Amino acid sequence: MTSGNVNIPEQTAINLRGMTADDLLAASGLSKALGWPHRLEDWEFMLRLGHGLVATLDNGEVIGTILWWSFGERYATVGLIIVSSAWQGHGIGTSMLTTVRRSLPGYTLCLNATPAGQPLYEKLGFVPTGIVEQHQGNGGYSPIIALDAGQRMRPVVQYDLQDLVVFDNAATGMDRSVLIEELVQNAKGVVIDTEDGILGYSFCRRFGWGWLIGPVAAKTEEQAKALISHWIGTYGGEFIRIDIPTSANLSTWLDEMGLIRVDVVNTMSTEPVLIAENAPRYFALTSQALG
């Protein structure tokens, strides 16, 4: 059917199917259209750790994406929920997220919501549980933060894997062993070590326009500062990003380090994530998508 010189399709089918590596170039194009920094390599990293869906037209064009990561048998995180601007308002985001929820019966789902996406997530049963602050910059200042007697900072080695999984599980409440193993193998990491075991860890990897610090977990705020300052000192002068929960209480300090707060998003979940009392604290996310 036509009206003047404009072609108006009578009906357009929108299909959902599993995401494959062949979809990542198109997915990367959708994130670039939003001004997001994700490189093709970042999409590859995240799909390798989890699962995804794409929304497509009959001609195969990818117009929507969603990824999710199962961490143990109780929790999962969801991210990279994108719908092409030309197709927003057609219920595609709702369909994708509903499909993911049905594929994870009994799971508590967590995500970080942009203001544009939050109304949809609230309709689907997600409630705000916190705020994440995005800091970035060239890291112009990184003081040496002294550790207590008996503590030392050293590079992560393969032997640390099980201890890191246990420590991360305590800090996040989730079994993220697959993620931690990937980071040990393919990211740079340091731990604060003692004779009685590790007291904190941090990882740093290539992401977007430069380097991303995270995840970071530690027993104390000063230990977290030492772990983060290590990477600012290592890559100072290059672009660095870090995403922190407001509860980490590091925003003012990061501003002073030259990593300025540029954005905030709301953390949301379908049920509270349970963290044990006196557990290590989670000071920086792996990424906004992964949590």
Secondary structure as GFF3:
##gff-version 3
##sequence-region A 1 291
A	DSSP	beta_strand	2	3	.	.	.	ID=ss1
A	DSSP	beta_strand	6	7	.	.	.	ID=ss2
A	DSSP	beta_strand	14	18	.	.	.	ID=ss3
A	DSSP	three_ten_helix	21	23	.	.	.	ID=ss4
A	DSSP	alpha_helix	24	33	.	.	.	ID=ss5
A	DSSP	alpha_helix	40	49	.	.	.	ID=ss6
A	DSSP	beta_strand	51	57	.	.	.	ID=ss7
A	DSSP	beta_strand	62	71	.	.	.	ID=ss8
A	DSSP	beta_strand	75	83	.	.	.	ID=ss9
A	DSSP	three_ten_helix	85	87	.	.	.	ID=ss10
A	DSSP	alpha_helix	92	103	.	.	.	ID=ss11
A	DSSP	beta_strand	108	113	.	.	.	ID=ss12
A	DSSP	alpha_helix	118	123	.	.	.	ID=ss13
A	DSSP	beta_strand	127	137	.	.	.	ID=ss14
A	DSSP	beta_strand	152	155	.	.	.	ID=ss15
A	DSSP	three_ten_helix	158	160	.	.	.	ID=ss16
A	DSSP	alpha_helix	161	172	.	.	.	ID=ss17
A	DSSP	alpha_helix	177	186	.	.	.	ID=ss18
A	DSSP	beta_strand	188	194	.	.	.	ID=ss19
A	DSSP	beta_strand	197	207	.	.	.	ID=ss20
A	DSSP	beta_strand	210	218	.	.	.	ID=ss21
A	DSSP	alpha_helix	221	235	.	.	.	ID=ss22
A	DSSP	beta_strand	240	245	.	.	.	ID=ss23
A	DSSP	three_ten_helix	246	248	.	.	.	ID=ss24
A	DSSP	alpha_helix	251	256	.	.	.	ID=ss25
A	DSSP	beta_strand	260	269	.	.	.	ID=ss26
A	DSSP	beta_strand	281	284	.	.	.	ID=ss27
###
